[in-house]
């Protein structure tokens, strides 16, 4: 599992650092960063990733638009996606899952929670 290639998408450099550090603690060291959905799509055109962690609220292209783009692409239709966001309303979670998110974490989170959710998603795909 530790050789999983992960793309972390968040407009906050601090949050990307927290995600990357949490992933390293969980044993995942192959992580690239993207600043928003547009940046992430560009990176996915030139690199292949095994897993995507994305925020919802971002400029340029938000997480929901990014997820919708991924799910409509034949190349990325089945890539596991974990949304990490401050949006905790049940309707938002339902909307994200309908768009194609495999799982959802509300910020703030612990490294253990992140690791647990990644393992749950990987076990279910």
Secondary structure, DSSP 8 states (H G I E B T S, - for coil): -TT--EEEE-S-HHHHHHHHHHHHHTT---EEEESSHHHHHHHHHHS--SEEEE-S--SSS-HHHHHHHHHHSTTTTT-EEEEEES---HHHHHHHHHHT-SEEEESS--HHHHHHHHHHHHHH-
